[in-house]
């Protein structure tokens, strides 16, 4: 496994990280003061989401792997697939984390109102 810092690959890495930043990936989810979520655990989960995405972006853009001596085979496609899966996992986890933390108050108030009223006899 080796890293190739070609200009096109660095441009691809910059585009992937810029897209992540454009969609709010580098902004932390802030729980409200009366939320059930601990701010330290939310920050830790956010850090892992960003780490997954950055690792996936670097795997997909910078990594090469040549194997064999007579007919060398490039395993780059496997690293691209693995990087795309890591970016997808990090992005989906971050989206669900932000939705859960920011919509906690709405969920609490919705659960306090009964949705079903049994008929009185």
Backbone torsions as a table, in degrees:
resi	resn	phi	psi	omega
1	UNK	NA	133.7	178.5
2	UNK	-143.2	160.0	178.5
3	UNK	-104.2	135.2	179.5
4	UNK	-115.1	111.3	-177.2
5	UNK	-97.8	50.0	175.1
6	UNK	-68.4	154.9	-177.8
7	UNK	-60.7	-41.2	-179.8
8	UNK	-64.7	-38.1	180.0
9	UNK	-71.4	-38.2	175.1
10	UNK	-65.6	-35.9	176.3
11	UNK	-65.5	-40.0	176.8
12	UNK	-64.2	-43.4	177.5
13	UNK	-61.7	-42.2	178.1
14	UNK	-63.7	-39.7	178.5
15	UNK	-66.3	-41.4	179.2
16	UNK	-65.3	-44.4	179.1
17	UNK	-71.2	-33.3	175.6
18	UNK	-66.7	-39.6	175.5
19	UNK	-64.4	-38.4	176.9
20	UNK	-64.1	-41.3	178.2
21	UNK	-69.4	-35.0	179.6
22	UNK	-64.2	-35.8	178.6
23	UNK	-87.8	11.7	173.7
24	UNK	83.9	27.3	-178.2
25	UNK	-73.9	-27.3	-177.8
26	UNK	-95.5	6.3	174.7
27	UNK	-97.7	132.0	-176.3
28	UNK	-77.1	148.0	173.4
29	UNK	-81.6	125.0	-177.5
30	UNK	-106.2	114.7	176.1
31	UNK	-72.6	149.2	178.0
32	UNK	-72.0	161.3	-177.0
33	UNK	-61.2	-31.8	-179.5
34	UNK	-99.3	25.1	-179.3
35	UNK	-84.8	158.7	177.0
36	UNK	-79.3	-13.5	-176.9
37	UNK	-83.6	140.5	175.1
38	UNK	-84.5	132.4	-175.7
39	UNK	-66.4	-29.9	179.6
40	UNK	-69.7	-41.9	179.4
41	UNK	-70.3	-33.1	175.8
42	UNK	-67.1	-41.5	178.9
43	UNK	-65.7	-38.2	178.3
44	UNK	-65.5	-43.5	177.5
45	UNK	-64.8	-38.9	176.8
46	UNK	-62.2	-41.8	179.3
47	UNK	-61.1	-43.3	178.7
48	UNK	-65.5	-36.4	176.7
49	UNK	-62.6	-45.8	179.6
50	UNK	-65.9	-40.1	178.3
51	UNK	-62.3	-42.1	176.6
52	UNK	-60.7	-45.5	-177.6
53	UNK	-67.1	-44.0	-178.4
54	UNK	-66.7	-39.7	177.0
55	UNK	-64.0	-41.8	178.1
56	UNK	-65.6	-39.4	179.3
57	UNK	-67.3	-38.7	178.6
58	UNK	-72.0	-35.1	175.5
59	UNK	-64.4	-43.5	-175.9
60	UNK	-72.2	-25.8	-173.9
61	UNK	-107.6	-35.3	-170.6
62	UNK	-106.2	-15.1	-169.0
63	UNK	-91.2	135.2	171.6
64	UNK	-123.8	153.2	176.1
65	UNK	-149.4	106.6	177.1
66	UNK	-102.3	135.0	178.2
67	UNK	-132.2	144.6	178.3
68	UNK	101.2	154.3	180.0
69	UNK	-111.2	-39.2	-177.7
70	UNK	-78.3	-56.1	176.1
71	UNK	-119.4	90.7	-177.7
72	UNK	-64.2	138.4	-179.6
73	UNK	-114.6	135.3	178.9
74	UNK	-99.9	123.7	179.3
75	UNK	-95.9	24.6	-177.3
76	UNK	-60.3	-36.2	-178.8
77	UNK	-61.9	-34.1	177.1
78	UNK	-67.1	-38.2	177.8
79	UNK	-70.3	-32.8	176.1
80	UNK	-66.4	-43.6	179.3
81	UNK	-65.0	-45.9	178.8
82	UNK	-62.6	-40.7	178.1
83	UNK	-65.0	-40.2	177.9
84	UNK	-64.9	-39.2	177.8
85	UNK	-66.1	-40.2	177.5
86	UNK	-66.3	-40.3	177.4
87	UNK	-65.2	-40.8	178.2
88	UNK	-63.4	-44.6	179.2
89	UNK	-63.5	-44.8	179.1
90	UNK	-64.5	-40.8	179.3
91	UNK	-67.5	-43.1	179.4
92	UNK	-68.4	-39.1	177.9
93	UNK	-64.5	-41.2	178.8
94	UNK	-65.5	-40.6	179.0
95	UNK	-63.7	-44.7	179.8
96	UNK	-69.5	-33.4	177.1
97	UNK	-64.2	-46.4	-179.7
98	UNK	-65.8	-40.6	178.9
99	UNK	-64.2	-40.6	-178.7
100	UNK	-68.8	-43.4	-176.4
101	UNK	-72.4	-42.9	-175.1
102	UNK	-79.4	-22.0	-179.4
103	UNK	-106.1	19.9	-178.7
104	UNK	-63.8	-41.7	-177.6
105	UNK	-65.7	-39.5	179.2
106	UNK	-64.5	-38.8	-179.7
107	UNK	-66.8	-41.5	-179.5
108	UNK	-63.4	-43.9	-178.5
109	UNK	-70.2	-32.2	178.5
110	UNK	-70.3	-32.7	-179.8
111	UNK	-75.6	-20.0	179.3
112	UNK	-77.0	-24.4	179.2
113	UNK	-90.9	127.7	-179.2
114	UNK	-70.2	135.4	-178.7
115	UNK	-90.3	-21.8	-176.8
116	UNK	-125.7	124.3	176.5
117	UNK	-109.2	115.7	179.9
118	UNK	-69.3	145.5	179.7
119	UNK	-66.6	141.9	178.6
120	UNK	-86.3	143.0	-177.6
121	UNK	-100.3	NA	NA
